[in-house]
């Protein structure tokens, strides 16, 4: 779960984004809700105790992730979309310090 050793709590990325900008992060679990093929982004929401957490919402840029074809083919929804863990760099949107997204280098599908 989100308290896994070495993983940043996804709530922290949203509540205190400037603490993580341009830093390498490992975060998850996330539920994939949408795959924006035009942008190469997965829209994800947080997970807690196996349930979707709707107040935790992030974008994951998968264009530079290992196994790119796997992530292009992934799709999901809010209730039973695939669950993933992400490693990459947390970067700000358009030089704003208010929110950011993860530029993924590695995405892992949860078992099951």
N, C-alpha and C positions, 0 to 999 in steps of 0.2 A: 504494500500500500504506500501511500504518500510519505510515510515515515521511514521508508526504506533508507538504509545507510547510504549517504552520499547524494541523495536526491533532494533538490530544492522543493519546498512546499509550493504548489502552484498558486496558492492564495498570496504568498509573499511576492511572487512575480507581478501580481496585479496590484496589491496594496502598496508595495514599495519598489516600483520598477527601477528607479534610478540606482538602487543598490546593486543591480545586476547587469546594467547596460555594459555591453562589450565584454562580458565575462562568459566563460564556458559554464554551462549548466547541464544538469541531468534532472529531468522533471517527469512527473507522471504519478499515477496513471491518468490517462486522458481517454475520454470516449470521443471517437471521430463522429461528428455530426454532419459534415459536408465536405466535399472535395471540390475546390474551386480550380478546375483544370486550366483556365485562362491565366491564373496568377501562380499556379504551382503551389497552392496553399491548402492545408487541411484546417478546417475550423474544428476546434475541439472544446470540450467542457471537462471540468474536473470530475473526479470520482472519489467517493468516500464510502467505505463499508459496502462496496459493490453497487452503489447507487449513483446516478448522475447528480452532479451538483451544478445547478444552472447559474449561480452567481460567479462561477469561475469559468471564464471563457477566454481562449487564446487562439492565435493563428500560428501554424507551423509551416514554415517555408521548406518544402522537401526537395527543391530543385537540385540541391547539391548533396543529397543524402545517398548513402549506399543503397543499392537495389532500387534505383529510381522507378523502374517499371512496376514494381510491387506497389509503390505509393501512388502512382498515377492511376492504378486500377482500383484503389481502395475507395469505398464509399460507405456512408453510414447514416445514422439518424440519432435522435436524442435518447432513445430508450434501449436500443440493442445494437448500436454501431460498434465496430471493433474497438478494442481497448489497446492503447499503445503507451510506450515509454519513449522519451526523446532525449537525445544528447545533441548539443550544439551551442551556438552563441546567442545570447539574448540581446537583441538590437532594438534601438528606438525607431518608431515610425516617423519618417520625415523630419528628423532632427527635433522632435518634440520630446520632452522629458516626462511626459504624462503616461505613456504606455508604449509597449513594444511587442515583439513577436520573437519566436525562436527560429533561427536559421539553422536547420537541422543538418548534422553530419551523419547521424545514425538514428534510426527509428526501429523499435523492437515491438512486435506484436505480443501481447500478453498470451500466456498459455491458456488453452481452453477455448 
